Amino acid sequence: MVLLKLFLSILFSSFAFSNTIFGKASWYGKEFQGKLTASGKKYNMYSYTAAHKFLPLGTLVKVTNLKNKKWVYVKITDRGPYSHGRVIDLSYLAAKKIGLVASGVAQVKIDVVTKNP
């Protein structure tokens, strides 16, 4: 059942072609500051990190805001997002760099740069 939910979530919330994913991004900040992430490290809202549902922890991705073409490199350190229809949650600093903080959500392109073995 869990795998079916994950598959349907991926299918309906993003379009994955090879190493590129399109979908909605959001961000997380103060309420998670200092809490443990899935990688075992404490979340730091002032680092370039992100949460993704299925990319391996440690994967480096380039996230581009499709509205303004601003981009940022982030490391996947956590699981999520858990909000319906979103494919990635960025740290506050990463979201700020691509102009996502004010709107809260934006359409993005995610390019996988490296995968952690």
N, C-alpha and C positions, 0 to 999 in steps of 0.2 A: 504494500500500500504506500509506503514511504517513497519507494522508487517511482511508482506511478505518479504521485503528486509532484515529485521533482521533475520528471519528464514532462508532464503537462505544464508545469510552471515555466520551464525553459521554452517549450514549444510556443506557448501563448504570450509570453512576456518579452521575448527577444527572437531575433533571427540570427542563427549562427552559421557562418560560412567560413570554413577552414579555421583560421586563427583570428577572426573578426566577429564581434558580437555587437548588435545594435539593440538599444532599449533605453529605459528610463533610469536615471541615476538620482540618488538623493544623498544626504550627508548626515553624519551623526557627530555630536559634540560633547558638551559639558556633562550631560547625564551619564555618559559612559567613561568619562575621563578617569584613568587609573584602574579600571576594571580589567580583569583578565580576558584576553581574546582567545580564540580557538588555537592560536599558535603557542599559547602559554605565556606570552608577553603582555605587559600592561598596555592598555590603549592610551595613546598620546594624541590628542586632537591637533597638536602642532607638528605632526610628522606626516610624511606622504605615504599613507596607507589606505587600505580599503577592505571591505567585506564583500565576498562573492559566494554564491551558493555552491558551485562545483569546481571552480578552478583550484588547482593544488595550492596549499599554503606555501608562500614564498615566491609565487609567480609574479613576475614584473609585467605590468600592463601599461599601455598608453591610453589615456581616456581623453577624448575630444568632445567638447560641447559643440553640438552640431549647429546651434544658433549663432554663436559668436566665433567659432573655430579655435578657441583657446584650448590648450591641452596641457596635460600633466602626466608624469610617470608616477605610478604608485605600486606598492608591494601588497599582495593579498596576505593579510595577517589574521583575518577573521571570517566567520560564516555569516551569511545574511545577504541581502536585506530580507526582512520578514514582512515588509509591507507589500501588498498585492501589486503586481505589475512592474516591480522594480528589479533591475538586474545587478546593480552595484550600489553600495553605500560608501561614500568617500569620507575620509577624515575632514574635519573643519578646514584645515590648511589647504588640502587638495581642492576642496570645493570652492574655497575662496579664490584660488589661483585660476580656476576656469569660469568664474562668475556665476556660481551656482548657489551661493549662500542666500541671497535675497529671494530668489524664486523658490528655493527648496527642492525643486525637481526640474530635470532637463533631459531632453533626448541626447544621448551620447553614442559615440562609436568607441568600442573597446578593442584595441589591438594587442594580442598577446605577444610580448617581446621575448620572454624566457619563461620556461616552466621549471619549477623546482623538482628534481628527480624524486 
